[in-house]
Amino acid sequence: MPPNSLKKDFWRASLLVLAYFVSAQLGLEFALVGHAVTLFWPSSGIALAAILLFGYRFLPAVFIGAFFSNLTSGLPLFAVVGMAFGATLEAWLGAYLLKRVTRFNRRLAEVRDVYRLVLYGGAIGSISSAVIGSTCLLAAGAVPLDRYPQTMLFWWMGDALGIILFTPAILAYAQHKPLSWTGARIGEAALLLLVLTLLTPLVFGYFDTIANLAHFGMFVLFPVVVWAALSFNQRFVSGLLILMFLIAMAATLLGMGPFVSGDLSGVIDLWLYSVFMTILGVSVSALNYQRNHAMNALQASKDALSRAQLVGGVGSWQIDLLKNHLEWSDETYRIFGMKRTMRLNYELFLERVHPDDHELLDRAWKNALRGHPYDIEHRILVDGKTKWVREQATIDLDPKSGEAVFAIGTVHDITVLKEEESALRLAARVFESSGEAILITDANALVVAVNHAFVEMSGFRSEEVMGRNPRLLASGRHDAEFYRAMWDDIGNHGYWQGEIWDKHKSGRVYPKWMSITAVRDTRGDVVNYVSIARDTTEQTEAEKNIHFLAYYDVLTGLPNRTLLRDRLGQMIAVSHRDKQQFALLFMDLDRFKYINDSMGHSVGDRLLQAVALRIQAQVRDEDTVARLGGDEFIVLLRETAGSGAAAVAKKLLEALATPYDLDGHMLSTQASIGISIFPDSAHDADTLIKSADMAMYCAKEEGRNNYQFFRQDMNFRVELLFSMEKDLRLALERGEFVLHYQPQADLSTGKLCGVEALIRWHHPEKGPVSPAEFIPVAEETGQIVTIGEWVLRTACAQMMEWRKQGQTDLTMAVNLSMRQLRQPMLVELVKSALAESGLEPRHLELEITEGIMMGDNKIAMNFLSEMHELGVQLSIDDFGTGFSSLNYLKKLPVHKLKIDQSFIRDIETDESDAAIIRSIISLGHRLNLRVIAEGVETQEQLDFLRIRGCDEMQGYFYARPMPAAECTGFIFAPRNLM
């Protein structure tokens, strides 16, 4: 037994010993025989209750309590021990009989439990103690032999009364909950005690003086006992019975009441009276407990039924057709939106039925009265809203007349079911009409449903795939690791999406973008897998084209500037790690502009293609040949020093000097080559290219058709950059910058739709300086940040001024550089410029170049996302000339693509440029972006763009960049292109 239980039992046993001793001393005050036999022995009731509640292990405590109680009587020790043993045997025997012989309930929940306690615990159990105790008194000489039977009788009567009176009281206090004392109940208890107080003097005083009424007075208190038993719990009743017994005992000892007599007959009457009153009170209390328990159970059953109806949304009703009396359950009232206080009848019910369903309901009810089943779904109106219910009922017919007399039924709120059915029908229509292919499998990945789009995409009919594993679509392009990773994602996250290649029924392999979702039940077990896919063949081809445009030169197929910078960066890292040198050759064709202008762009393009092939033929496979643009080429020679670079340069000069036969045209050209060596000439990519560029110009100055290595004395160009940097710093302070604005037109309407802010520099000594000269310097030196801030604030203020003058539909386009984008406070700068000027965000358009995505694209994405949330318009400038990735482009929150003017310039004669423009316009529209072309200078270029669906344009053909004052006049009297 745990230590806590031992400790608790010790204190209980000690309390039992003390209670036994104290109650015994009280009982001995009413001794009838010597100092040991009494009519009132509460200790027996306490002992039996303790054994019934806590078990036989408390019998030693009963023995100890009885021993010390009898020790005070002055009897010999053997008699004391014998009587203590008898008391212990009495407690054990009573408990044993009640537990083993009967199914005794300690709660005294039924009347038979009261009778069992009286018979087995009080009448039979007490015999053992009476026999043993009387015998011990006889042996000790405390009673003579002729009084032995009387002593045994009184001993038995005292122990039995103690058990009958006190055991129920102790069990009630241990097993029953305390009474809830409300105000009304306290008042009733006070009234009952008052009545008892008033009747007691009558019973033990007034009636006693009248001979004919003396014994009648004993029954006056019976109604009080019954009243208490019916109104209060057993705790209260037991306490009242003990109180009434003590009053009767005290009155008798004082010579008052009907139990006073010259012999022991009055004592026996008192005992019988007490036993009768106790059995009456406890029995009625048990009956009342049983009744209350049954009523509570019935109420609980009703509550449970009501709750079940509420949970299930099912109410019940019944109608007496003869009396037209209708009854509803609580849930039925709730379903119909009515209060319980409303008087019900069939006509009132019909008022709740939807008018369009009256005829349907009336027909169903009439059929039911003729013996047909009543099962109908109809609508009802509740607080102006329509609900659906299903009613079912059984009709009782009069056996003689055959007429319906009674009906009982249920009403089920099926509004949610109807809504779900409607949603399912809608989902089925969406499933079948969806433009994306949908495939559903069971938990074992066997196909259970496909839609029409899947059939169109895969070529398989639905019956050909039903019950089969989707692996029949596998193209063979993905290995086991790919599928393992895919199913790991589905298992861990319940979802996977990505590009996958499948095989058409015809055998054609095609790409698709697919998502797979695991559908789980309420227990978390997978029941279905849902796959949604779309054919991305066109998008993949477009990505390839865009990727090619981004990294390769369209004309020659060589890497462009973007890919060159990437490879150059890798080569610098490897060479730095391995302590190796490599060479960069910067080549420029001599007199190419003359050939291009005199013989046409088509001949010039074929010449550039032929040059590219010859350059590639002279270098190794691991070397890189790139075209920067125009007639400029760069060659990267891995692990090559000066001597190796010189040898390759000679081979290139010889190969390029050989005449070219281009469709019957014999052409000759030469090249100038500048060479820089890493790390001797420079340590970074930009300086390395600039160094080779400087050396190439020196080669041209030396007479062309030769090569030159970079030397430090060629840094005079750098000095020019430093000079311009100094002038730029002063230019902003002196206010030498000014903004010009070039109007933009909407090609669908021909009307003005916006302006682009373009910076101009008026140098006090050099005059106008081209942006192509100072912008790169500002970028490189970082001054573009402060210059860009000035441009943004000035442009916003100017646009707000035009809006105040009445132009409310224009947008102001402002360019952002890569250096600006890397500034952490750029977002705050834009917000500040808008706030200072009062310009709404939607009238500001920020232009960024594709090259921005080469840097920290996370920074770019964060900035663009914040601008998009702010409402600022976003466009990609110079599209097609830099880094173009659909993977990023489709994620960018931009609104517009701007086609670089380099593609517009030769749009009429260069089919490559025309193809690029068509691709960009198509791509932009597929991504829901507007497309604007810059550098439009002729009507033919305009017509080409308009026919291909370009949205906007800007260029000299519409308007040149103008100062603010001149642009104001244009804005309020714009040219219409229609």
Buried (B, 14 or more C-beta within 10 A) or exposed (E): EEEEEEEEBEEBBEEBBEBBBBBBEBBBEBBBBBEBBBBBBBBBBBBBBBBBBBEEEBBEBBBBBBBBBBBEBEBEEEBBBBBBBBBBBBBBBBBBBBBEEBEBBBBBBBBBBBBBBBBBBBBBBBBBBBBBBBBBBBBBEBBEEEBBEBBBBBBBBBBBBBBBBBBBBBBBBBBBEEEEEEEEBEEBBEEBBEBBEEBBEBBBEEBBEEEEBBEEBBEBBEEBBBBBBBBBBBBBBBBBBBEBBEBBBEBBEEEBBBBBEEEEEBBBBBBBBBBBBBBBBBBBBBBBBBEEEEEEEEEEEEEEBBEEBBEEBBBBBBBEBEEEEBEBBBBBBBBBBBEEEEEBEEEEBEEBBBEEBEEBBEEBBEEBBEEEEBEBBBBBBBEEEEBBBBBEBEBEBEEEEEEBBBBEBBBBBBBEBBEEEEEEEEEEEEBEEBEBBBBBBBBEBBBEBBBBBBBEBBBBEEEBBEEBEBEBBBBEEBEEEEEEEBBEBBEEEBEBBEEBBBBBBEEEEBBBBBBBBBEEEEEEEBEBBBBBBBBBBEBBEBBEBBBBBBBBBBBBEBBBBBBBBBBBEEBBEEBEEEEBBBBBBBBBBBEBEEBBEEBEBBBBBBBBBBBBEBBBEBBEEEBBBBBBEBBBBBBBBBBBBEEBBBEBBBBBBEBBBEEBEBEEEEBEBBBBBBBBBBBBBBEEBEBBBBBBBBBBBBBBEEEBBBBBBBEEEBBEEBEEBEEBBEBBBEBBEEEBBEBBBBBBBBBEEBBBBBBBBBBBBEBEEEEEBEBEEBBEBBBEBEBBBBBBBBBBBBBBBBBBBBBEEEBEEBBBBBBBBBBBBBBEEBBEBBBBBBEEBEBBBEBBBBBBBBBBBBBEBEBBBEBBBBBBEBEBBBBBBBBBBBBBBBEBBEEBEBBBBBBBBBBBBBBBEBEBBBBBBBBBBBBBBEBEBBBBBBBBBBEEBBEBBBEBBBBBBBBEBBBEBBEBEBBBEBBEEBEEBE
